[in-house]
C-alpha cells in the first residue's frame, strides 16, 4: 500500500525532479511529452493516398493531433507558470498510473510551490482503462486541493473549479486560471 506523501514531501520531490530534469529556465517550447507509440515512416503519405476510402472515422483520426502537439499549442497560446513535465516513474510512483496503459501523455505541473497549475492529457491504449486513469487524475486533483486549501486560498479556488474529463480514449485534467482556454485547445486537438 502506497503512503500518501505530505505536501512538503511532494514539493521537495518536485523541486528535485525539476532540478534533475533541468526544468529551471526551460522555455515553454522545450518541455517534452512522453509518447509510447512509435512513428511509422510514410504514414502521412499513405493516409493521403488512401483519400476518403476510410470514411468519416478515418478522417477524424487524421485530424487528431498528438498529445505533445496539443500541449505545445497550449504553451504557445497560454503563458504557463514554470511548467515541468513529469516522467513515467513519477506518475507510477505517486499516482499509480501504469505508463504501459497509455499510448502517450503529458503530465505538466508548475514547479512554483505557490501555483496549483497542472495540465495532464493522457491518451489510453484501451478505452476500458479510462475509468482507472480518470480515478488516478481525481487523486491528483484531491491532493492539489489539500495542498492549497489552508495555505493558498486563491489557488484552492482554482483547483476547486477543475474537474477530470474523459472524451473517447483521452482523459485530461486542467488546473489553471485560464482553464477554459486550455480546455478549448485540448478539445479541438483531440
KERO-406574 format. One line per field, with one value per atom (N, C-alpha, C): residue number from 1; residue in three letters; atom name; x, y, z. Coordinates in Angstrom, 3 decimals, padded with zeros to 6 digits. Layout:
REM KERO-406574
num = (NUM:...)
residu = (ALA:...)
atome = (CA:...)
u = (X:...)
v = (Y:...)
w = (Z:...)
***
This chain:
REM KERO-406574
num = (1:1:1:2:2:2:3:3:3:4:4:4:5:5:5:6:6:6:7:7:7:8:8:8:9:9:9:10:10:10:11:11:11:12:12:12:13:13:13:14:14:14:15:15:15:16:16:16:17:17:17:18:18:18:19:19:19:20:20:20:21:21:21:22:22:22:23:23:23:24:24:24:25:25:25:26:26:26:27:27:27:28:28:28:29:29:29:30:30:30:31:31:31:32:32:32:33:33:33:34:34:34:35:35:35:36:36:36:37:37:37:38:38:38:39:39:39:40:40:40:41:41:41:42:42:42:43:43:43:44:44:44:45:45:45:46:46:46:47:47:47:48:48:48:49:49:49:50:50:50:51:51:51:52:52:52:53:53:53:54:54:54:55:55:55:56:56:56:57:57:57:58:58:58:59:59:59:60:60:60:61:61:61:62:62:62:63:63:63:64:64:64:65:65:65:66:66:66:67:67:67:68:68:68:69:69:69:70:70:70:71:71:71:72:72:72:73:73:73:74:74:74:75:75:75:76:76:76:77:77:77:78:78:78:79:79:79:80:80:80:81:81:81:82:82:82:83:83:83:84:84:84:85:85:85:86:86:86:87:87:87:88:88:88:89:89:89:90:90:90:91:91:91:92:92:92:93:93:93:94:94:94:95:95:95:96:96:96:97:97:97:98:98:98:99:99:99:100:100:100:101:101:101:102:102:102:103:103:103:104:104:104:105:105:105:106:106:106:107:107:107:108:108:108:109:109:109:110:110:110:111:111:111:112:112:112:113:113:113:114:114:114:115:115:115:116:116:116:117:117:117:118:118:118:119:119:119:120:120:120:121:121:121:122:122:122:123:123:123:124:124:124:125:125:125:126:126:126:127:127:127:128:128:128:129:129:129:130:130:130:131:131:131:132:132:132:133:133:133:134:134:134:135:135:135:136:136:136:137:137:137:138:138:138:139:139:139:140:140:140:141:141:141:142:142:142:143:143:143:144:144:144:145:145:145:146:146:146:147:147:147:148:148:148:149:149:149:150:150:150:151:151:151:152:152:152:153:153:153:154:154:154:155:155:155:156:156:156:157:157:157:158:158:158:159:159:159:160:160:160:161:161:161:162:162:162:163:163:163:164:164:164:165:165:165:166:166:166:167:167:167:168:168:168:169:169:169:170:170:170:171:171:171:172:172:172:173:173:173:174:174:174:175:175:175:176:176:176:177:177:177:178:178:178:179:179:179:180:180:180:181:181:181:182:182:182:183:183:183:184:184:184:185:185:185:186:186:186:187:187:187:188:188:188:189:189:189:190:190:190)
residu = (UNK:UNK:UNK:UNK:UNK:UNK:UNK:UNK:UNK:UNK:UNK:UNK:UNK:UNK:UNK:UNK:UNK:UNK:UNK:UNK:UNK:UNK:UNK:UNK:UNK:UNK:UNK:UNK:UNK:UNK:UNK:UNK:UNK:UNK:UNK:UNK:UNK:UNK:UNK:UNK:UNK:UNK:UNK:UNK:UNK:UNK:UNK:UNK:UNK:UNK:UNK:UNK:UNK:UNK:UNK:UNK:UNK:UNK:UNK:UNK:UNK:UNK:UNK:UNK:UNK:UNK:UNK:UNK:UNK:UNK:UNK:UNK:UNK:UNK:UNK:UNK:UNK:UNK:UNK:UNK:UNK:UNK:UNK:UNK:UNK:UNK:UNK:UNK:UNK:UNK:UNK:UNK:UNK:UNK:UNK:UNK:UNK:UNK:UNK:UNK:UNK:UNK:UNK:UNK:UNK:UNK:UNK:UNK:UNK:UNK:UNK:UNK:UNK:UNK:UNK:UNK:UNK:UNK:UNK:UNK:UNK:UNK:UNK:UNK:UNK:UNK:UNK:UNK:UNK:UNK:UNK:UNK:UNK:UNK:UNK:UNK:UNK:UNK:UNK:UNK:UNK:UNK:UNK:UNK:UNK:UNK:UNK:UNK:UNK:UNK:UNK:UNK:UNK:UNK:UNK:UNK:UNK:UNK:UNK:UNK:UNK:UNK:UNK:UNK:UNK:UNK:UNK:UNK:UNK:UNK:UNK:UNK:UNK:UNK:UNK:UNK:UNK:UNK:UNK:UNK:UNK:UNK:UNK:UNK:UNK:UNK:UNK:UNK:UNK:UNK:UNK:UNK:UNK:UNK:UNK:UNK:UNK:UNK:UNK:UNK:UNK:UNK:UNK:UNK:UNK:UNK:UNK:UNK:UNK:UNK:UNK:UNK:UNK:UNK:UNK:UNK:UNK:UNK:UNK:UNK:UNK:UNK:UNK:UNK:UNK:UNK:UNK:UNK:UNK:UNK:UNK:UNK:UNK:UNK:UNK:UNK:UNK:UNK:UNK:UNK:UNK:UNK:UNK:UNK:UNK:UNK:UNK:UNK:UNK:UNK:UNK:UNK:UNK:UNK:UNK:UNK:UNK:UNK:UNK:UNK:UNK:UNK:UNK:UNK:UNK:UNK:UNK:UNK:UNK:UNK:UNK:UNK:UNK:UNK:UNK:UNK:UNK:UNK:UNK:UNK:UNK:UNK:UNK:UNK:UNK:UNK:UNK:UNK:UNK:UNK:UNK:UNK:UNK:UNK:UNK:UNK:UNK:UNK:UNK:UNK:UNK:UNK:UNK:UNK:UNK:UNK:UNK:UNK:UNK:UNK:UNK:UNK:UNK:UNK:UNK:UNK:UNK:UNK:UNK:UNK:UNK:UNK:UNK:UNK:UNK:UNK:UNK:UNK:UNK:UNK:UNK:UNK:UNK:UNK:UNK:UNK:UNK:UNK:UNK:UNK:UNK:UNK:UNK:UNK:UNK:UNK:UNK:UNK:UNK:UNK:UNK:UNK:UNK:UNK:UNK:UNK:UNK:UNK:UNK:UNK:UNK:UNK:UNK:UNK:UNK:UNK:UNK:UNK:UNK:UNK:UNK:UNK:UNK:UNK:UNK:UNK:UNK:UNK:UNK:UNK:UNK:UNK:UNK:UNK:UNK:UNK:UNK:UNK:UNK:UNK:UNK:UNK:UNK:UNK:UNK:UNK:UNK:UNK:UNK:UNK:UNK:UNK:UNK:UNK:UNK:UNK:UNK:UNK:UNK:UNK:UNK:UNK:UNK:UNK:UNK:UNK:UNK:UNK:UNK:UNK:UNK:UNK:UNK:UNK:UNK:UNK:UNK:UNK:UNK:UNK:UNK:UNK:UNK:UNK:UNK:UNK:UNK:UNK:UNK:UNK:UNK:UNK:UNK:UNK:UNK:UNK:UNK:UNK:UNK:UNK:UNK:UNK:UNK:UNK:UNK:UNK:UNK:UNK:UNK:UNK:UNK:UNK:UNK:UNK:UNK:UNK:UNK:UNK:UNK:UNK:UNK:UNK:UNK:UNK:UNK:UNK:UNK:UNK:UNK:UNK:UNK:UNK:UNK:UNK:UNK:UNK:UNK:UNK:UNK:UNK:UNK:UNK:UNK:UNK:UNK:UNK:UNK:UNK:UNK:UNK:UNK:UNK:UNK:UNK:UNK:UNK:UNK:UNK:UNK:UNK:UNK:UNK:UNK:UNK:UNK:UNK:UNK:UNK:UNK:UNK:UNK:UNK:UNK:UNK:UNK:UNK:UNK:UNK:UNK:UNK:UNK:UNK:UNK:UNK:UNK:UNK:UNK:UNK:UNK:UNK:UNK:UNK:UNK:UNK:UNK:UNK:UNK:UNK:UNK:UNK:UNK:UNK:UNK:UNK:UNK:UNK:UNK:UNK:UNK:UNK:UNK:UNK:UNK:UNK:UNK:UNK:UNK:UNK:UNK:UNK)
atome = (N:CA:C:N:CA:C:N:CA:C:N:CA:C:N:CA:C:N:CA:C:N:CA:C:N:CA:C:N:CA:C:N:CA:C:N:CA:C:N:CA:C:N:CA:C:N:CA:C:N:CA:C:N:CA:C:N:CA:C:N:CA:C:N:CA:C:N:CA:C:N:CA:C:N:CA:C:N:CA:C:N:CA:C:N:CA:C:N:CA:C:N:CA:C:N:CA:C:N:CA:C:N:CA:C:N:CA:C:N:CA:C:N:CA:C:N:CA:C:N:CA:C:N:CA:C:N:CA:C:N:CA:C:N:CA:C:N:CA:C:N:CA:C:N:CA:C:N:CA:C:N:CA:C:N:CA:C:N:CA:C:N:CA:C:N:CA:C:N:CA:C:N:CA:C:N:CA:C:N:CA:C:N:CA:C:N:CA:C:N:CA:C:N:CA:C:N:CA:C:N:CA:C:N:CA:C:N:CA:C:N:CA:C:N:CA:C:N:CA:C:N:CA:C:N:CA:C:N:CA:C:N:CA:C:N:CA:C:N:CA:C:N:CA:C:N:CA:C:N:CA:C:N:CA:C:N:CA:C:N:CA:C:N:CA:C:N:CA:C:N:CA:C:N:CA:C:N:CA:C:N:CA:C:N:CA:C:N:CA:C:N:CA:C:N:CA:C:N:CA:C:N:CA:C:N:CA:C:N:CA:C:N:CA:C:N:CA:C:N:CA:C:N:CA:C:N:CA:C:N:CA:C:N:CA:C:N:CA:C:N:CA:C:N:CA:C:N:CA:C:N:CA:C:N:CA:C:N:CA:C:N:CA:C:N:CA:C:N:CA:C:N:CA:C:N:CA:C:N:CA:C:N:CA:C:N:CA:C:N:CA:C:N:CA:C:N:CA:C:N:CA:C:N:CA:C:N:CA:C:N:CA:C:N:CA:C:N:CA:C:N:CA:C:N:CA:C:N:CA:C:N:CA:C:N:CA:C:N:CA:C:N:CA:C:N:CA:C:N:CA:C:N:CA:C:N:CA:C:N:CA:C:N:CA:C:N:CA:C:N:CA:C:N:CA:C:N:CA:C:N:CA:C:N:CA:C:N:CA:C:N:CA:C:N:CA:C:N:CA:C:N:CA:C:N:CA:C:N:CA:C:N:CA:C:N:CA:C:N:CA:C:N:CA:C:N:CA:C:N:CA:C:N:CA:C:N:CA:C:N:CA:C:N:CA:C:N:CA:C:N:CA:C:N:CA:C:N:CA:C:N:CA:C:N:CA:C:N:CA:C:N:CA:C:N:CA:C:N:CA:C:N:CA:C:N:CA:C:N:CA:C:N:CA:C:N:CA:C:N:CA:C:N:CA:C:N:CA:C:N:CA:C:N:CA:C:N:CA:C:N:CA:C:N:CA:C:N:CA:C:N:CA:C:N:CA:C:N:CA:C:N:CA:C:N:CA:C:N:CA:C:N:CA:C:N:CA:C:N:CA:C:N:CA:C)
u = (000.849:000.000:000.889:000.592:001.386:000.968:001.945:001.660:001.551:000.618:000.486:001.577:002.269:003.321:002.662:003.187:002.689:003.007:002.366:002.564:003.998:004.640:006.043:006.927:006.665:007.435:007.232:005.984:005.689:006.421:006.397:007.097:008.590:009.145:010.575:010.887:010.039:010.237:010.136:009.151:009.004:010.230:010.758:011.945:013.134:013.302:014.402:014.210:012.966:012.677:012.960:012.541:012.776:014.265:015.027:016.467:017.079:016.694:017.246:016.875:015.644:015.202:015.680:016.271:016.747:015.593:014.479:013.288:013.452:014.330:014.509:015.036:014.371:014.837:014.475:013.734:013.332:012.264:012.381:011.336:010.156:008.981:007.772:007.859:008.472:008.541:009.535:010.317:011.346:010.884:009.678:009.206:008.904:008.879:008.668:007.452:006.791:005.755:006.344:005.753:006.218:005.263:005.779:004.947:005.354:004.369:004.641:004.508:004.067:003.914:005.071:005.392:006.464:005.874:006.594:006.159:006.466:005.540:005.723:006.092:007.258:007.633:006.633:006.322:005.430:003.957:003.612:002.216:001.370:001.853:001.086:000.875:001.915:001.795:000.769:000.792:-000.155:-001.578:-001.766:-003.102:-003.600:-002.709:-003.102:-003.477:-002.719:-003.006:-004.329:-004.667:-005.899:-007.128:-006.957:-008.065:-009.192:-010.400:-011.563:-012.094:-011.308:-011.776:-012.201:-011.560:-011.855:-013.074:-013.680:-014.884:-014.586:-015.641:-015.556:-014.664:-014.682:-013.864:-012.387:-011.925:-010.523:-010.204:-011.126:-010.922:-010.734:-011.537:-011.422:-010.071:-009.618:-008.336:-007.195:-007.322:-006.275:-006.222:-007.384:-007.450:-006.889:-006.943:-006.470:-004.969:-004.591:-003.180:-002.580:-001.266:-000.622:-000.787:-000.697:-000.800:000.294:001.487:002.591:002.256:001.671:001.297:000.235:-000.718:-001.753:-001.113:-000.196:000.470:001.310:001.998:002.793:001.901:000.745:-000.190:-000.665:-000.906:-001.299:-000.204:001.043:002.148:002.357:001.937:002.034:000.917:-000.241:-001.394:-001.538:-001.025:-001.201:000.161:000.450:001.708:001.512:002.243:002.136:003.135:002.826:003.669:004.696:005.911:007.037:006.696:006.260:005.846:007.019:006.804:007.766:006.991:007.463:006.784:007.336:006.440:006.784:007.039:007.793:008.243:007.365:007.639:006.948:007.051:008.250:008.433:007.645:007.543:006.784:005.305:004.711:003.276:002.967:003.906:003.716:003.853:004.925:005.195:004.222:003.844:002.993:001.513:001.127:-000.297:-000.740:000.164:-000.196:-000.646:-000.216:-000.599:000.420:-000.048:000.819:001.067:002.294:002.596:002.335:002.369:002.107:000.655:-000.233:-001.634:-001.891:-000.854:-001.001:-000.319:-000.985:-000.372:000.599:000.161:001.002:000.390:001.213:000.703:001.616:001.033:001.780:001.254:002.145:001.799:002.670:002.097:002.849:002.325:003.249:002.898:003.822:003.329:004.155:005.190:006.440:007.462:007.403:006.590:006.379:005.402:005.857:005.034:003.804:003.768:002.607:001.587:001.804:000.882:000.369:-000.927:-001.548:-001.603:-001.132:-001.303:-000.804:-001.694:-001.422:-002.168:-001.469:-002.101:-001.704:-002.705:-002.467:-003.380:-002.765:-003.522:-002.998:-003.874:-003.463:-004.349:-003.693:-004.417:-004.164:-005.228:-005.087:-005.075:-004.370:-004.310:-005.666:-006.304:-007.555:-008.592:-009.687:-010.706:-011.261:-011.122:-011.570:-010.773:-009.594:-008.756:-009.028:-009.948:-010.187:-010.703:-011.514:-012.053:-010.924:-009.996:-008.863:-007.973:-007.702:-006.870:-007.606:-008.891:-009.700:-009.640:-009.729:-009.647:-008.277:-007.223:-005.877:-005.764:-006.366:-006.316:-007.178:-008.229:-009.009:-008.129:-007.256:-006.322:-005.381:-004.888:-004.028:-004.784:-006.007:-006.834:-007.062:-007.399:-007.640:-006.393:-005.241:-004.000:-003.657:-003.855:-003.625:-004.548:-005.788:-006.768:-006.325:-005.886:-005.418:-004.197:-003.296:-002.086:-002.418:-003.408:-003.690:-004.727:-005.561:-006.729:-006.403:-005.481:-005.190:-004.077:-003.364:-002.177:-002.343:-003.038:-003.197:-004.654:-005.532:-006.965:-007.307:-006.613:-006.909:-006.589:-005.484:-005.126:-006.094:-006.549:-007.529:-008.799:-009.247:-010.449:-010.270:-009.065:-008.785:-008.871:-008.294:-008.357:-009.803:-010.533:-011.913:-012.805:-012.503:-013.288:-012.925:-011.822:-011.356:-012.084:-012.006:-012.569:-011.860:-011.870:-011.296:-012.326:-011.860:-012.758:-012.278:-013.239:-012.943:-013.687:-012.956:-013.548:-012.899:-013.661:-013.116:-011.964:-010.799:-009.632:-008.760:-009.243:-008.492:-009.067:-008.163:-008.533:-007.648:-008.253:-007.431:-007.924:-006.979:-007.242:-006.501:-007.221:-006.608:-006.923:-005.871:-005.999:-005.236:-005.977:-005.349:-006.365:-005.870:-006.736:-007.327:-006.633:-007.082:-007.546:-008.168:-008.599:-009.517:-010.463:-011.408:-010.676:-009.698:-008.927:-008.094:-007.499:-006.681:-007.560:-008.699:-009.612:-010.106:-010.346:-010.758:-009.698:-008.424:-007.335:-007.299:-007.490:-007.477:-008.617:-009.808:-010.973:-010.855:-010.303:-010.103:-009.040:-008.031:-006.925:-007.255:-008.169:-008.476:-009.645)
v = (-001.181:000.000:001.237:002.155:003.371:004.383:004.949:006.013:007.318:008.162:009.467:010.382:010.998:011.926:013.222:013.815:015.109:016.164:017.302:018.362:018.841:018.835:019.262:018.272:017.005:015.964:016.030:016.301:016.404:017.586:018.737:019.907:019.658:018.980:018.678:017.758:016.764:015.838:016.571:017.478:018.242:019.112:019.710:020.557:019.724:018.557:017.678:017.215:016.834:016.393:017.504:018.718:019.859:020.085:019.956:020.152:019.068:017.810:016.696:016.802:017.190:017.312:018.601:019.464:020.731:021.643:021.519:022.291:023.775:024.179:025.598:026.273:027.314:028.096:027.528:026.435:025.904:026.788:027.066:027.801:026.871:027.434:026.623:025.602:025.944:025.026:023.900:023.941:022.934:021.758:021.808:020.701:019.517:018.332:017.123:016.372:015.709:014.755:013.385:012.409:011.054:010.365:009.774:009.051:007.591:006.746:005.328:004.629:005.366:004.720:005.115:004.248:004.519:005.150:006.116:006.741:005.804:005.683:004.851:005.744:005.538:006.379:006.229:007.347:007.317:007.223:007.286:007.154:008.258:009.491:010.610:010.453:010.008:009.821:008.753:007.659:006.571:007.045:007.850:008.361:009.273:010.087:010.980:010.185:009.137:008.310:007.578:007.206:006.469:007.337:008.651:009.556:009.391:009.374:009.280:007.862:006.881:005.499:005.048:005.573:005.134:005.796:006.758:007.404:008.403:008.782:009.833:009.436:008.154:007.714:007.929:007.552:007.743:009.219:010.012:011.452:012.059:011.650:012.140:011.752:010.514:010.052:010.872:011.260:012.064:013.459:013.978:015.324:015.411:014.343:014.359:014.625:015.502:015.836:014.938:014.854:014.125:014.933:014.263:014.931:015.993:015.689:016.658:017.894:017.707:018.845:019.706:019.074:019.811:020.622:019.997:020.693:021.865:021.659:022.753:023.910:023.599:024.656:025.425:024.701:025.351:026.308:025.842:026.693:027.913:027.831:028.978:029.987:029.512:030.388:030.908:030.157:030.496:030.488:031.545:031.569:030.743:029.644:028.752:029.162:028.829:029.189:028.091:028.276:027.369:025.900:025.538:024.149:023.170:022.029:020.932:019.668:018.916:017.675:016.523:015.663:014.546:013.282:012.373:011.151:009.950:008.833:007.572:007.191:007.279:006.858:007.751:009.034:009.939:009.561:009.422:009.132:007.744:006.839:005.493:005.471:006.071:006.045:006.875:008.053:008.939:008.734:008.297:008.199:006.826:005.869:004.509:004.356:005.269:005.202:004.342:003.284:002.390:002.986:003.463:004.077:003.151:001.832:000.885:000.934:001.488:001.608:002.866:003.681:004.937:004.872:005.376:005.493:006.673:007.765:008.952:009.828:010.724:011.627:012.829:013.847:014.985:015.164:015.226:015.458:016.620:017.811:019.031:019.695:020.037:020.740:021.938:022.960:024.124:023.763:024.156:023.914:024.977:026.004:027.055:026.524:026.394:025.814:026.652:027.910:028.760:028.702:027.846:027.710:026.273:026.142:024.819:024.381:025.222:024.960:023.564:022.810:021.438:021.171:020.593:020.200:018.754:017.891:016.473:016.048:015.505:014.983:013.571:012.591:011.200:010.529:009.825:009.019:007.568:006.866:005.477:004.550:003.444:002.450:001.758:001.451:000.704:001.529:001.888:002.730:002.125:000.818:000.185:000.698:001.266:001.774:003.237:003.884:005.311:005.561:004.663:004.844:004.807:003.882:003.775:005.025:005.499:006.698:007.915:007.998:009.093:009.142:007.985:007.923:008.397:008.044:008.487:010.009:010.591:012.043:012.740:012.086:012.618:012.689:011.693:011.698:012.892:013.175:014.345:015.595:015.727:016.898:017.008:015.895:015.897:016.305:015.794:016.138:017.612:018.132:019.567:020.400:019.987:020.692:020.730:019.589:019.512:020.382:020.446:021.256:022.739:023.177:024.601:025.120:024.248:024.656:025.633:025.304:026.131:027.145:027.022:027.862:028.905:028.556:029.461:029.422:030.158:030.093:030.414:031.358:031.693:030.507:029.807:028.625:027.473:027.379:026.356:026.531:027.779:028.041:027.580:027.753:027.310:025.786:025.108:023.642:023.193:023.871:023.503:023.585:024.493:024.653:023.615:022.916:021.965:020.633:019.864:018.510:017.658:016.371:015.411:015.177:015.192:014.998:013.801:013.070:011.930:012.114:011.987:012.029:010.936:009.878:008.735:008.107:008.041:007.436:008.477:009.700:010.774:011.060:011.243:011.661:012.853:013.936:015.109:015.880:016.617:017.466:018.773:019.875:021.190:021.993:022.382:023.257:024.525:025.581:026.820:027.952:029.171:030.338:030.468:029.939:030.017:028.649:027.890:026.529:026.467:027.408:027.363:027.433:028.316:028.466:027.209:026.638:025.432:024.250:024.107:023.006:023.130:024.343:024.561:024.029:024.306:023.819:022.288:021.690:020.228:019.635:020.159:019.605:019.712:020.799:020.947:019.954:019.705:018.826:017.351:016.946:015.522:015.204)
w = (000.000:000.000:000.000:-000.859:-001.013:000.033:000.731:001.676:000.908:001.313:000.670:001.196:000.294:000.685:001.125:002.167:002.617:001.583:001.702:000.710:000.701:001.837:001.869:001.129:001.330:000.643:-000.858:-001.258:-002.683:-003.300:-002.602:-003.117:-003.213:-002.211:-002.252:-003.421:-003.620:-004.740:-006.069:-006.176:-007.412:-007.666:-006.613:-006.776:-007.236:-006.650:-007.035:-008.472:-008.813:-010.174:-011.172:-010.822:-011.713:-011.910:-010.838:-010.945:-011.822:-011.572:-012.334:-013.809:-014.076:-015.458:-016.107:-015.318:-015.871:-016.217:-015.470:-015.763:-015.528:-014.635:-014.366:-015.611:-015.999:-017.134:-018.492:-018.543:-019.845:-020.432:-021.672:-022.369:-022.557:-022.703:-022.802:-023.924:-025.029:-026.163:-025.971:-024.888:-024.694:-023.838:-023.299:-022.499:-023.396:-022.799:-023.585:-023.087:-023.991:-023.625:-023.852:-023.224:-023.411:-024.354:-025.396:-026.335:-026.298:-026.144:-026.033:-027.398:-028.434:-029.729:-030.627:-031.543:-032.486:-033.728:-034.277:-035.514:-036.678:-037.572:-038.741:-039.917:-040.530:-041.662:-042.798:-043.431:-044.582:-044.228:-042.942:-042.550:-043.140:-043.079:-043.617:-045.118:-045.837:-047.273:-047.596:-046.844:-047.081:-046.815:-045.790:-045.475:-046.579:-047.134:-048.210:-049.459:-049.749:-050.920:-050.762:-049.540:-049.294:-049.557:-049.466:-049.748:-048.763:-049.245:-048.384:-048.271:-048.613:-048.588:-047.203:-046.139:-044.781:-044.188:-044.849:-044.354:-043.256:-042.539:-041.520:-040.356:-039.966:-038.829:-039.105:-040.299:-040.660:-040.734:-041.247:-041.352:-039.972:-038.998:-037.626:-037.033:-037.286:-036.768:-037.348:-038.609:-039.234:-038.637:-038.211:-037.669:-036.263:-035.491:-034.112:-034.084:-033.167:-033.002:-031.929:-031.925:-030.840:-029.560:-028.434:-027.149:-027.022:-027.497:-027.461:-028.285:-029.473:-030.311:-029.625:-028.981:-028.249:-027.129:-026.382:-025.273:-025.796:-026.890:-027.463:-027.898:-028.440:-028.831:-027.589:-026.509:-025.254:-024.800:-024.831:-024.359:-025.247:-026.499:-027.399:-027.155:-026.715:-026.531:-025.104:-024.140:-022.734:-022.047:-021.298:-020.543:-019.281:-019.186:-018.042:-016.965:-015.741:-014.600:-014.328:-014.770:-014.513:-014.742:-015.953:-016.183:-016.200:-015.573:-015.581:-015.931:-016.923:-017.293:-016.459:-016.047:-015.189:-016.014:-015.420:-016.094:-015.746:-016.444:-016.165:-014.688:-014.130:-012.737:-011.785:-012.080:-011.217:-011.211:-012.399:-012.444:-011.888:-012.026:-011.500:-009.980:-009.468:-008.026:-007.214:-007.699:-006.917:-007.133:-008.319:-008.611:-009.090:-009.137:-009.518:-010.956:-011.822:-013.230:-013.967:-014.603:-015.362:-016.748:-017.013:-018.316:-019.500:-019.277:-020.361:-020.833:-020.012:-020.401:-021.227:-021.390:-022.108:-023.458:-024.463:-025.780:-025.770:-025.146:-024.988:-023.899:-023.346:-022.321:-022.125:-021.513:-020.980:-019.567:-018.613:-017.214:-016.773:-016.781:-016.501:-015.240:-014.346:-013.111:-012.966:-012.293:-012.029:-010.972:-011.216:-010.198:-009.103:-009.315:-008.322:-007.272:-006.050:-004.990:-004.668:-005.113:-004.849:-005.979:-006.958:-008.078:-008.171:-008.299:-008.451:-009.908:-010.817:-012.250:-012.641:-013.242:-013.652:-014.953:-015.911:-017.173:-017.439:-017.463:-017.708:-018.859:-019.898:-021.037:-021.273:-021.186:-021.368:-022.409:-023.320:-024.308:-023.945:-023.563:-023.142:-024.351:-024.219:-025.297:-025.464:-024.337:-024.338:-023.583:-024.247:-023.612:-022.328:-022.140:-020.903:-019.696:-019.934:-018.845:-018.504:-019.220:-018.962:-017.548:-017.026:-015.672:-014.636:-014.796:-013.873:-013.949:-015.152:-015.334:-014.797:-015.031:-014.512:-012.983:-012.345:-010.883:-010.390:-011.117:-010.737:-010.849:-011.883:-012.038:-010.987:-010.524:-009.395:-008.148:-007.986:-006.859:-006.963:-008.167:-008.377:-007.947:-008.405:-008.087:-006.580:-005.944:-004.498:-003.715:-004.117:-003.420:-003.614:-004.825:-005.078:-004.206:-004.107:-003.300:-001.837:-001.338:000.051:000.307:-000.665:-000.527:-000.446:-001.202:-001.326:-000.327:000.182:000.971:002.097:002.943:004.113:003.885:002.784:002.588:001.488:000.433:-000.711:-001.180:-000.491:-000.807:-002.266:-002.875:-004.275:-005.188:-004.915:-005.710:-005.424:-004.179:-003.825:-004.652:-004.821:-005.621:-007.061:-007.602:-008.976:-009.057:-008.064:-008.033:-007.882:-007.008:-006.716:-007.958:-008.869:-010.099:-011.165:-010.983:-012.000:-011.890:-012.981:-012.964:-014.005:-013.762:-014.702:-015.800:-017.039:-018.182:-019.009:-019.568:-020.431:-021.740:-022.839:-024.174:-025.002:-025.265:-026.010:-025.254:-025.888:-025.246:-024.544:-024.436:-023.772:-022.387:-021.431:-020.080:-019.772:-019.274:-019.003:-017.783:-017.199:-016.040:-016.269:-016.143:-016.288:-015.035:-014.321:-013.164:-013.526:-013.815:-014.257:-014.202:-014.018:-014.091:-015.492:-016.475:-017.873:-018.382:-017.495:-017.812:-019.023:-019.134:-020.260:-021.593:-021.684:-022.920:-023.213:-022.180:-022.345:-022.759:-022.120:-022.449:-023.890:-024.344:-025.729:-026.692:-026.413:-027.264:-027.256:-026.080:-025.973:-026.801:-026.627:-027.335:-028.843:-029.315:-030.756:-031.246:-030.424:-030.814:-030.820:-029.939:-029.866:-030.768)
***
